């Protein structure tokens, strides 16, 4: 199902069988009906309301540094080309030929200033403008359509903290309004280095058979409970910046701070309970630097971040976070053993990145990418095995 082909306004919140979507959410018991996770009709609404009518992360600016550099990604189920044009601007084009709907770009990444459909030879430039075809325009459309009407569909594009956002809905509010206060936290994840962050290597992609919301819940503070069980061995080995003793002492209370916003974004912060609050903020940050930052880089944080952001990093820094509908990141601390960095940075849901001076960062730039060992999700995997009989039960969080 193409997100781009769905209606943009007046979308009903009642499913075809007459069920109101609101009836599937049980706020008093904090449960949702299983139908939310397996019903194709619910998924269709999500394509319309979420992926089709809001901003989606499609990449990072360092993936396409030069004219003609491109990567191919998805907005919902719609394939798009993310490309740097001759003017240095970023374009996001629907990867669908205006003639017969074939893709005009079949590579995952590369450099090109023209895209040619292999079906009938229609050619477009890096801004989506129709350049021509082997058959003269007059023989194809006569006086019905001009060449200016035959270009690729262009998405609106915005950037924040190096992330590239795009939307196929020309009427949605600006990116800053979509991000809201989450932008403040987004900077703490992706924009704390003066020298910037750089994507390294191609995406690592892992597809799971499950609804996209199941994976999303793990990254936005909705399910922090799984960490102490599923990731216990990593805690005990000190791979997550802690020790077995610390894990045992903090586990009963599950100490942390969840923040959420009306736009649908959320983050979970972890208290640095062992740190002396009388130590100046920058000194505390030098003792336990944020993910992707070395102690030598800490003084620059004071020039880049405001006092409240510095305090959050020193006292209750974000450990996971996510934006609606599908960009998430998991920061991990840089660890030193014998003077050697053995692990560090942010492991994302999609792609590993490296600060130009050290550390690793991650971003989600599509639907199935992730750094090593972290699963991504595919929004198309929404059906339950065995048909479309929705069980009369709920899913507990």
N, C-alpha and C positions, 0 to 999 in steps of 0.2 A: 504494500500500500504506500503510495507516495504522499508524504507530508505536504509537498508543494501543491498537490492537486486537490487538497481538502478545502472546504469552505473556511473562510477566515472569521466570520462573525456569526452571531446568533446560534452558537452551538448548544444543543440541548444537553442538560445534565440528567436526563432520563434515558435509560437504556431501552432498546427496542421492545423488550418484554414489559415495559411499564415501570420497572424498578428505578427509583430515584437513587442516584449515586450516593447521596447523603445517608440513605438507609443502610449502606454497606459499612459505614463508619460508626462504631459504637464507642462514643467518647466516655460514657460513664464507666465502662469496664476496660477502657483503653485497648480495645480489640478492633480488628477489621475482618470482614468476611473474606473467606478464601477466594471468593469471586474476584476480589480486587487484584489478585495475583494471577488468575488463570483465564479470565473472560476476555475474548478478543474484542468485544464491544467496549470494555473498559480501556483496553489498549488503544483502540481507535480514538477514543476521547483524549487519551494522553498524547497521541500524535498531533491532535488538533490543538489542544489547550497548552501543552508543555513544549514539545519539540517544534511544532509548527508555528507557535505564536509567542515565542520568547527568544532570548539570546542563548546561543550554544557555543561552547569552546570548540574551536576547530584546529588549533595549533598554537605555535609559539613563533614570535617574530624572527628568532634566530634560525628557524628551519628554512626560511626563504630570504636570505640576506641580499641576494643580487637580482637584477632584472631578469625576469623569466623563470626564476626558481619557483617550483610549485610542489605541493603535496596534495593528495586526494584524500578526502575525509567524508564524513556523513553528518547530516543534520536530521536526526530521527532516522528514517530509512532513505532519505534523499542523498544521492552522491553529489559531492561538490568538489570543485577545484579551488584550492587556496594558492594564489599566485601573486608575485610581485610584478607590478607593471613598469613601463618605461619611465614613468614619473616618480617611481619609488613608492607608490601607494600600494596597499594590499587590496586585492580584489578576491571575492568569493563568488564563483560562478556555478550555477546548477549544471552538473555534468550530463546534460541531456540535450541532444541535437534538436533544434527547433523544427526539423523536417519530419523525421520519423521516430524520434525518441531514443535513438541509439546514443551510447556514451561517446563523447568526443575525445576523451583522454582515458587510456587504459593502463597507464603506469601509476605506481604509488607515489613516485617522486621523480624529479628531474628538472630540466631547464628547457623552456620553449616559449616562444613569443607568438606561436600560432598553434591552434588545435584543429585537427582535421578528422571529420567523421569518416570512417572507413566504408560506410554503406553507400552514400551517394556523393561523397567528396566535398561536402560543405566545409568551409574553412572559417575559423573565428580567430580574432586576435586575443591578446592576454587580458583585455578588458571586456571580452565577450562580444565585441562588434563583429557582425557578419561581413566577411571580406569577399566572398564569392563562391562559385561552384563551377564544375565543368560545363554545366548547362546554363545558358544565359537566363537572367532573372525573368525576362519577358516571357520566356517559354514555360517557366514554372508557375508564375503567379499573374502574369499580365499586368494589369493596372490595379489589381486587388490589394497587394501588399508591396510596400517599398523595401529596399534593402535595410533601411534603418529600423524596420519592424521585425527583422529576422534574427536579431542578436540573442545570445544566451541570456537566460534570466540571471540577474545580478542580485545578490543578497546585500543587505546593509551590513557594514563592518565597523567594529570598534575594537579598541585595545585597552588593556589595563594590566599593569605589572608584567608586560611582555606577552601576556596571553592574547590570542586573537579570538574575538567573539563575532558571531554572525547570526543573522536572522533572515528568513525568507518572507517575513511579514513586514511590510513597509509601514504599518500603522502602529506597531508596538512602541511603548515609551522608550526614550534614550537609554543607552547602556548604563549610565550612572544611576538612573532611576531604578533600573532593574536590579542592580547590585545593592543599592541602598547602603546600609551600614556595614554590610559584608565586605565592601571594598576596603575598609580599614583593616580587616583581618586578612584579606587577600594580599595586601601589601606585606603583612608579616610572614606570609608563606612564600611569596614570589618576588619581593622587591626590596630586600634588605641589603643587598650587595651594591656598593657604588659602581662596581665594574660590570654589573649585570649578570645575567644567567645565560647559559648557552646550551641548547639541546645537543646531545652527542649520540650518535648512532641511530639506527632505524628503530621504530616502535617494536616492542615485543608484544605479541598478541595472544591472548588466551580467551577462548569463548567458553562460557559455562551454560549448561542447560538449566536455565532458571529465569525468572522474571527480573527485569532490570532493577526493580525497586528493592529486591532482596540484597543485592550487592550495594546499592546506594545507601541503604540503611546502616551498613557497617561503617560508613565513612562520615556520617553527619551527626554523630553523637547519639543516634537513636538506639544503637546496640553496642554499648561499651562493655556489656557483661561478658561477651565471648572472649575478650582478650586474656583474662586470667586463666581461662581453661584452654582455649585453642592455642594460644601463644605462650603458655606457661614455660615450656622448655627454653624459649628465647629469653624470657625474663630471668630464669634461674641461671642461665649461662652468661648473663650480663650483656646480651646483644642488643637490648633495648634501653641501655643506659641505666640499669638498675642491678640489684643483686637479689639473691634468694631471700635474704633477711628482710630487705626493704619490701619485696613483694609480699612476704608473709604478713608484715605489719600493716600494710596499706590495703590488702585485699578485702578485709571485712567491711570497711567503710566505702570502698570504691570511690575514693576521694577524687573530686574533679568538679569542673564547672562547665555546664552546657549553655551555650548561647545560641539563640535562634532569632530569626527576623521574619517580619510579615511577608517578605518577598519569597520565603520558602527556603532560604539558605540557613546553614547552621555550622557550628564548630564546637569542639570539645577541648577544654583547656585542662592541663594537669598542674596541680600545685607543686612547686618546688619546696616541699615542707622542710627539708634539711638545711636550707640556706639561711644564714644569719641576716635578718632584715636590717641590721645596722650597717652592713657593708654597703658602700655606694653602689648604685645600680650598675654602672659600667664594670666595676670590679666583679660583681656577681656574675655578669654576663661573660666575663673573661674566664671565670672559674668553670662554668658550664655554658659554653657558647650555644647559640641557637643552631638548628640544623643547617648545614651548609656553610657555616661561618667558623673560621679558625680564631684562636685568641688574638692573633695579630690584627685581625680585621675588626675587632670589637670597637675600637675608638671611632671608626667611621660610622658606626650605628648612631652615635650621638648627633652626627651631622645630618643623617638621613631620616630618622624617625622622630616623632614628637615624644614628649615626656611620658604620656600615657602609654604609648606603644612600647617604649623601653621598659616601663614598669610591668606591663603584661608579660613581656619576654622574660623578665627577671623573676616574676612571682607566680604566674599561672599561664605559661605559654601554650598556644594551640598545639594539640597533638594529632588531631584529625580535623578535617573540615570539608565542606562540600557546598556547591552552589546548584540551584535548580536550573535545568533538570539533571545534568550529568557530569559536572566537573568536580573532582575530588582529589585530595592529596593527603599523604601520611608522612609527617616529618619524623626523622630518626636522628638522634644525637651523633655527633662525631666522637668516636671513641679512640683513645690512644693506648697502645700497649707497647711498652719498651720504646717509646718515642716514635712508633709507627702507627699511622692511621689505618685501622683495620676495617672500619665500616663507617658510613656517615651519610648525612644528608637526608633528602626527602625521597622516599619511595612512593611513587604515585600510583595512580590507578592506570596511568597510561604510559608515560614515557619518562625515561631517566634523563636528567639534565645535570650539567656540572657548572658550578660557579667558575668563572675564569681564573679564580685563584684557589679554588679548592672546595670540596664539599659536593654533595649530589642533591639534585632537586627533581621533582617530578611534576608532571601535569597530565591532565586528561585531555586528549585532543581527538576524541572519536568515540567509538562505541565498544571496541574490543581490545584496546591496547593496555599494556601494563608493564611495569618494571618486573624484573625477575622475581618470581615467587608470589606475586600479588595478582589475584584474579581480577579481570575486568568483567563487564557484562554486556550482553547484546540485547537491546530493547526489543528485538524481533522475537526473542525466545519467551513467549508469553503463554503458550498453550500448555495445558496439562496433558499428560499421556492418557490415552483412552477416550478421546472424544470431548464433547462439550457438555457433559452433565456436571453442573456445579454442585459440589458437596455442601450440605447444609451444616456447616461448621465454621468456626472462626479460627483465625491464626493469632496465637498469643505472641507478644513481644517478649 
